[in-house]
Amino acid sequence: MPDMRVIPDEISYNTAISACEKGGQWQLALGLLSSMPDMRMIPDEISYNAAISACEKGGQWHLALNLLSLMPEARVAPNQITFNALVSACEKGGQWQLALSLLSLMPEARVVPDEITYSASMGACSKGGQWQLALTLLSVMPEARVVPNEITYSIAISACSKGGQWQLALTFLSLMPEARLVPNAITYSAAISACEKGSQWQLALNLLSRMPEVRVVPNEITYNSAISACEKGGEWQLALNLLSLMPEERLVPDKITYSAAISACEKGGQWHLALNLLSLLLEVRVMPNAITYSAAISACEKGSQWQLALSLLSLMPEVRVVPDEMTYNTAITACANCGQWQLALNLLSLMPKVRLLPNAVTYNAAISACQKGAANGS
């Protein structure tokens, strides 16, 4: 603009800051905001809101709060948009105490919270493991003349899931039609996840089967939760059946899907099927992670296939997967169960070299390997 002899004004800067916010460029957004006084321009609530939203999207909750503290000095009053962005920033940063503190400050600032404010506050509580507080916020919404919506209920159900309260999760799902709210895929996924965490695989599958009746299309998260529920219930055949159904629903299984299915095979003693799934995962170019390999190694361990367990551990660097403590613990246990105490101790000695600290599980497995070796006279 200066090259074209056009002087930028507040609107130009606000639009540019908003563009940076939408593009995830929080550093540039803050740079533009701080340069406005040098250009003899006074930032307004739009400037600050866009910059705070940029920090929120960039996961910079502390910078977002710092901007709030600068607003009185700039004689800019925060509004509903400001507080919503701030609470959302705290939610993304897992700062549930700060989110609730901001919510409590709103009346003092003469700003009325809306469903977005409450949803973000509830989300922060849910992420912080404060499911009771999340439900308390839902219960006080009518008093604040704020009507809960589908998002609010989905967050409440998710909070119940994280708190292991599957019965409450299903209660909230059943209450939605009374509130004239239609559950969506996110809602059902949260409810199925609650059943999964509560080891209620039958209820999880029942919810999944009900979705077409209410014209809700399941997504990858829905199937992942249902497969995990079958895995926890030891229903490996059902887990594999769900995995096979996903392409029919035009859904692409991801590493979470395959990890849950492999873990289901591991619990069912189906080590060969677990290895088949691992090879299929690599064929379809889904990047496995340490959890995937740990489940496959554990399947080999349960099937007394210690050679295969060690082979999988050695192959991990080739696919750029870094083994973790769980991976080593499982491989050591595989060696221990088959009386391979020398190999178990060798794996234990390798852990510090790959910057992993052996824990109680590691040492117990290694000691067990030595005990079995002594009993066998080796």
SEVEXKOL-687874 format. One line per field, with one value per residue (C-alpha): x, y, z; residue in three letters. Coordinates in pm, whole numbers, m for minus. Example, Ala and Ser with C-alpha at 12.3 -4.5 7.8 and 13.67 -1.06 7.14 Angstrom:
REM residues 2
x: [1230_1367];
y: [m450_m106];
z: [780_714];
rest: [ALA_SER];
***
This chain:
REM residues 378
x: [0_274_438_107_89_m215_m221_m350_m620_m776_m999_m697_m512_m814_m878_m511_m510_m829_m666_m366_m605_m786_m452_m319_m46_m70_282_198_m134_41_304_37_m148_169_265_m66_31_351_126_m80_m372_m560_m651_m1019_m1217_m1209_m827_m795_m1062_m894_m553_m695_m869_m537_m371_m660_m623_m247_m282_m131_m373_m123_m71_m449_m488_m201_m390_m696_m484_m368_m719_m809_m489_m589_m938_m1095_m1375_m1392_m1717_m1881_m1654_m1347_m1452_m1559_m1219_m1042_m1245_m1192_m815_m817_m1021_m765_m485_m656_m684_m1025_m970_m891_m1189_m1423_m1254_m1321_m1683_m1726_m1570_m1821_m2107_m1858_m1753_m2124_m2090_m2358_m2230_m2392_m2399_m2047_m1908_m2074_m1973_m1608_m1614_m1770_m1513_m1232_m1376_m1419_m1057_m943_m1127_m1384_m1697_m1908_m1826_m1910_m2254_m2303_m2247_m2506_m2757_m2713_m2755_m3137_m3091_m2857_m3123_m2893_m3049_m2828_m2774_m2640_m2280_m2345_m2504_m2225_m1967_m2168_m2180_m1807_m1742_m1942_m1735_m1407_m1541_m1644_m2012_m2164_m2511_m2521_m2396_m2687_m2929_m2821_m2850_m3207_m3294_m3202_m3530_m3724_m3517_m3599_m3238_m3122_m2812_m2541_m2237_m2031_m2299_m2326_m1947_m1921_m2196_m2037_m1701_m1866_m1997_m1651_m1485_m1752_m1687_m2042_m1970_m2328_m2466_m2198_m2299_m2666_m2606_m2413_m2697_m2954_m2779_m2926_m3277_m3229_m3057_m2717_m2417_m2138_m1786_m1436_m1449_m1780_m1634_m1308_m1500_m1718_m1416_m1242_m1555_m1540_m1168_m1226_m1504_m1280_m1503_m1231_m1462_m1703_m1413_m1288_m1642_m1678_m1341_m1458_m1780_m1604_m1531_m1905_m1972_m1704_m1488_m1111_m967_m679_m401_m646_m885_m612_m453_m787_m851_m497_m545_m876_m694_m423_m682_m845_m515_m520_m157_m157_m459_m291_15_m208_m370_m31_88_m243_m204_140_5_m267_m5_m150_134_140_254_407_60_m1_329_289_m47_104_406_170_m27_296_385_48_97_447_598_900_1100_821_791_1164_1139_861_1063_1364_1151_1006_1290_1240_887_1002_819_1002_951_835_847_532_684_999_804_591_894_1077_765_757_1118_1046_746_955_1253_1476_1630_1949_1747_1522_1825_1972_1653_1661_2020_1923_1653_1880_2063_1735_1655_1389_1366_1276_984_845_677_1010_1204_932_937_1319_1321_1055_1276_1571_1351_1226_1581_1700_1407_1500_1867_1980];
y: [0_256_169_255_575_444_496_196_277_92_m109_m223_m333_m505_m695_m796_m912_m1113_m1270_m1374_m1512_m1725_m1837_m1945_m1678_m1554_m1405_m1188_m1089_m968_m791_m596_m507_m377_m172_17_297_358_424_668_429_328_m43_m99_m399_m553_m533_m691_m956_m1067_m1082_m1275_m1518_m1565_m1655_m1889_m2074_m2092_m2242_m1933_m1891_m1696_m1439_m1411_m1329_m1081_m895_m878_m710_m449_m353_m116_83_116_220_m74_m260_m639_m772_m1111_m1199_m1116_m1337_m1623_m1623_m1607_m1890_m2097_m2030_m2154_m2458_m2549_m2501_m2720_m2426_m2498_m2279_m1976_m2051_m2048_m1735_m1554_m1672_m1529_m1196_m1138_m988_m743_m640_m610_m881_m1151_m1507_m1707_m2074_m2041_m1916_m2198_m2463_m2354_m2341_m2687_m2814_m2678_m2857_m3177_m3171_m3102_m3408_m3190_m3361_m3251_m2884_m2929_m3064_m2787_m2530_m2705_m2695_m2319_m2220_m2177_m1941_m1733_m1739_m1935_m2227_m2539_m2664_m2979_m2873_m2813_m3156_m3324_m3165_m3274_m3632_m3619_m3494_m3790_m4019_m3883_m3921_m4281_m4191_m4389_m4401_m4020_m3991_m4204_m4003_m3679_m3840_m3947_m3595_m3426_m3498_m3349_m3032_m3041_m3113_m3363_m3565_m3564_m3782_m3598_m3663_m4033_m4069_m3920_m4151_m4460_m4356_m4334_m4690_m4801_m4656_m4822_m5162_m5161_m5295_m5415_m5068_m4912_m5136_m5069_m4694_m4746_m4956_m4687_m4411_m4488_m4487_m4126_m4034_m3972_m4083_m4236_m4104_m4241_m4138_m4326_m4647_m4606_m4581_m4881_m5093_m4991_m5097_m5441_m5460_m5393_m5651_m5916_m5928_m5943_m6087_m5794_m5548_m5691_m5691_m5320_m5252_m5432_m5226_m4889_m4880_m4942_m4624_m4445_m4414_m4458_m4641_m4455_m4556_m4535_m4778_m5027_m4999_m5080_m5372_m5510_m5475_m5665_m5949_m5940_m5979_m6262_m6447_m6396_m6299_m6400_m6176_m5890_m5922_m5938_m5610_m5450_m5549_m5427_m5096_m5049_m5153_m4885_m4629_m4555_m4452_m4672_m4537_m4682_m4787_m4989_m5172_m5228_m5397_m5617_m5707_m5785_m6017_m6200_m6214_m6372_m6622_m6715_m6574_m6401_m6406_m6220_m5974_m5890_m5872_m5613_m5410_m5409_m5305_m4995_m4755_m4850_m4708_m4411_m4517_m4456_m4735_m4622_m4779_m4982_m5132_m5241_m5371_m5589_m5721_m5798_m5979_m6184_m6291_m6359_m6581_m6797_m6820_m6596_m6419_m6311_m6134_m5978_m5835_m5716_m5520_m5374_m5254_m5096_m4870_m4596_m4582_m4488_m4239_m4454_m4505_m4857_m4856_m5106_m5308_m5332_m5454_m5700_m5852_m5873_m6032_m6280_m6371_m6440_m6646_m6861_m6899_m7016_m7260_m7407_m7431_m7198];
z: [0_77_m257_m423_m216_m31_346_543_797_1094_860_656_970_1124_802_779_1145_1079_771_985_1247_990_844_1183_1183_1541_1539_1237_1393_1710_1503_1313_1634_1801_1492_1477_1725_1522_1224_1437_1455_1767_1792_1867_1993_1643_1638_1982_1919_1595_1766_2065_1826_1644_1977_2058_1727_1778_2125_2289_2580_2792_2514_2468_2839_2817_2541_2768_3036_2781_2672_2964_2904_2537_2652_2472_2648_2602_2459_2414_2119_2332_2622_2395_2224_2562_2718_2402_2426_2787_2682_2413_2666_2926_3167_3318_3627_3408_3182_3484_3618_3288_3290_3642_3535_3255_3467_3620_3269_3177_2915_2883_2825_2546_2444_2295_2628_2821_2567_2579_2962_2976_2725_2943_3249_3049_2932_3286_3416_3598_3468_3767_3700_3331_3424_3681_3406_3190_3476_3538_3173_3196_3494_3277_3002_2772_2585_2560_2204_2037_2099_2469_2513_2314_2547_2853_2721_2646_3002_3137_2914_3051_3404_3347_3389_3102_3260_3283_2926_2802_3017_2850_2508_2590_2713_2385_2197_2492_2449_2076_1992_1731_1827_1558_1486_1750_2013_1931_1917_2268_2399_2237_2385_2728_2686_2570_2881_3096_2928_2790_2441_2383_2452_2230_1939_2008_1976_1653_1508_1604_1413_1066_1221_1334_1007_1164_959_1169_1120_1187_1554_1600_1457_1649_1977_1889_1791_2116_2307_2141_2216_2587_2588_2430_2120_1854_1585_1625_1621_1289_1150_1227_1063_748_739_734_356_291_491_284_593_593_896_1061_1303_1596_1421_1339_1685_1851_1612_1668_2043_2013_1834_2102_2381_2188_2147_1769_1713_1345_1276_1464_1239_929_1033_1093_744_593_772_612_270_277_387_727_955_1268_1605_1921_2047_1727_1757_2132_2066_1792_2010_2299_2067_1985_2356_2442_2157_2289_1970_2123_1799_1618_1907_1881_1502_1528_1779_1546_1245_1414_1317_948_958_1167_1481_1807_2064_2408_2755_2686_2369_2550_2851_2624_2434_2763_2891_2567_2629_2997_2923_2692_2929_2716_3014_2833_2564_2829_3011_2680_2606_2957_2902_2568_2715_2858_2522_2350_2629_2796_3171_3287_3532_3784_3504_3317_3619_3721_3371_3373_3722_3607_3309_3543_3777_3487_3359_3703_3731_3393_3499_3223];
rest: [MET_PRO_ASP_MET_ARG_VAL_ILE_PRO_ASP_GLU_ILE_SER_TYR_ASN_THR_ALA_ILE_SER_ALA_CYS_GLU_LYS_GLY_GLY_GLN_TRP_GLN_LEU_ALA_LEU_GLY_LEU_LEU_SER_SER_MET_PRO_ASP_MET_ARG_MET_ILE_PRO_ASP_GLU_ILE_SER_TYR_ASN_ALA_ALA_ILE_SER_ALA_CYS_GLU_LYS_GLY_GLY_GLN_TRP_HIS_LEU_ALA_LEU_ASN_LEU_LEU_SER_LEU_MET_PRO_GLU_ALA_ARG_VAL_ALA_PRO_ASN_GLN_ILE_THR_PHE_ASN_ALA_LEU_VAL_SER_ALA_CYS_GLU_LYS_GLY_GLY_GLN_TRP_GLN_LEU_ALA_LEU_SER_LEU_LEU_SER_LEU_MET_PRO_GLU_ALA_ARG_VAL_VAL_PRO_ASP_GLU_ILE_THR_TYR_SER_ALA_SER_MET_GLY_ALA_CYS_SER_LYS_GLY_GLY_GLN_TRP_GLN_LEU_ALA_LEU_THR_LEU_LEU_SER_VAL_MET_PRO_GLU_ALA_ARG_VAL_VAL_PRO_ASN_GLU_ILE_THR_TYR_SER_ILE_ALA_ILE_SER_ALA_CYS_SER_LYS_GLY_GLY_GLN_TRP_GLN_LEU_ALA_LEU_THR_PHE_LEU_SER_LEU_MET_PRO_GLU_ALA_ARG_LEU_VAL_PRO_ASN_ALA_ILE_THR_TYR_SER_ALA_ALA_ILE_SER_ALA_CYS_GLU_LYS_GLY_SER_GLN_TRP_GLN_LEU_ALA_LEU_ASN_LEU_LEU_SER_ARG_MET_PRO_GLU_VAL_ARG_VAL_VAL_PRO_ASN_GLU_ILE_THR_TYR_ASN_SER_ALA_ILE_SER_ALA_CYS_GLU_LYS_GLY_GLY_GLU_TRP_GLN_LEU_ALA_LEU_ASN_LEU_LEU_SER_LEU_MET_PRO_GLU_GLU_ARG_LEU_VAL_PRO_ASP_LYS_ILE_THR_TYR_SER_ALA_ALA_ILE_SER_ALA_CYS_GLU_LYS_GLY_GLY_GLN_TRP_HIS_LEU_ALA_LEU_ASN_LEU_LEU_SER_LEU_LEU_LEU_GLU_VAL_ARG_VAL_MET_PRO_ASN_ALA_ILE_THR_TYR_SER_ALA_ALA_ILE_SER_ALA_CYS_GLU_LYS_GLY_SER_GLN_TRP_GLN_LEU_ALA_LEU_SER_LEU_LEU_SER_LEU_MET_PRO_GLU_VAL_ARG_VAL_VAL_PRO_ASP_GLU_MET_THR_TYR_ASN_THR_ALA_ILE_THR_ALA_CYS_ALA_ASN_CYS_GLY_GLN_TRP_GLN_LEU_ALA_LEU_ASN_LEU_LEU_SER_LEU_MET_PRO_LYS_VAL_ARG_LEU_LEU_PRO_ASN_ALA_VAL_THR_TYR_ASN_ALA_ALA_ILE_SER_ALA_CYS_GLN_LYS_GLY_ALA_ALA_ASN_GLY_SER];
***
